[in-house]
């Protein structure tokens, strides 16, 4: 799995009259390629005539970033996802 993006953090600071205003902006570009896998299970259910239902469930997962260095790289946590779907054909 390949993932990349920008982490942007905007700091608010008090102005002369005490109201919050935009201060410095911290931007970090990150990218990571990590192994992952996906597995799934589904069935076909025959209905009346030409009707079919195909429910399925899928599980996807990746590992975390083992090369994480505090203050240098961005921590990439493991990504876990469960998806379900239903396809109806007629």
ABEGO torsion letter per residue (X at the ends): XBBBEBBBBBBBBBBAAGBBBBBBBBBBBBBBBBBBBBBBBBBBBBBBEABBBBBBBBBBBBBBBAABBBGABBBBBBBBBBBBBBBBBX
